[in-house]
Amino acid sequence: MEFESVLGARCPVCGRDLDAPGLCRRCRSELHARRWQNLVYLGGYRKWRGAVRALKFKGGRRLVAPLADALAEGVREAGWALDAVTAVPTTWWRALVRGYNPAELLGRRIAERLELPFVRAVARRYTPSQTRRRRDERARMKAGTFFLQRELEHRRWLLVDDVWTTGATFRAVERVLRAGGAEAVYGAVIAARQDGDW
Ligand SMILES: [Zn+2]
């Protein structure tokens, strides 16, 4: 089958034999959203990093529906009043190489499930690799990395990304949205470090 040739016959999360497209049935049954403050997530990075990685490859598209549906359910349970959904943007060249932005795929599916519009609200400037920079320098750079792509017609946003690490990216995008008139910004990610098993 096609998914086996792309991702291998193993589940990207647990490594067991893949008995369903993209994600094994057992891992599918463990897809339950959790909540931490204004963030909905599926679990710790240690557990879900395989899914985060697999999403970045073409075959990973098969993971979008089960992951996004679980997140949408968590957002619904949270009861947040939302007007629109957006995603943390990637650079145009990364999207070009990959063919898509995983966060946007998740965001579009979540928006569909919640019957909300998906809007490309924020864009990302190209910045050189940040891995060797100091933390405070990185934080400063993040602040200038994102910019508003259009005038915001919505006030209460759900911001989607694949993973929450330091929160710097999230806060940078949130600042841009708020500067554009957003009154509330909630988050949805697959994996977060706050889970304790980071
Ligand atoms: Zn699995």
Residues whose N, C-alpha, C, O or C-beta is under 5 A from the ligand:
A	BS01	ZN	C11 V13 C14 G15 C24 C27
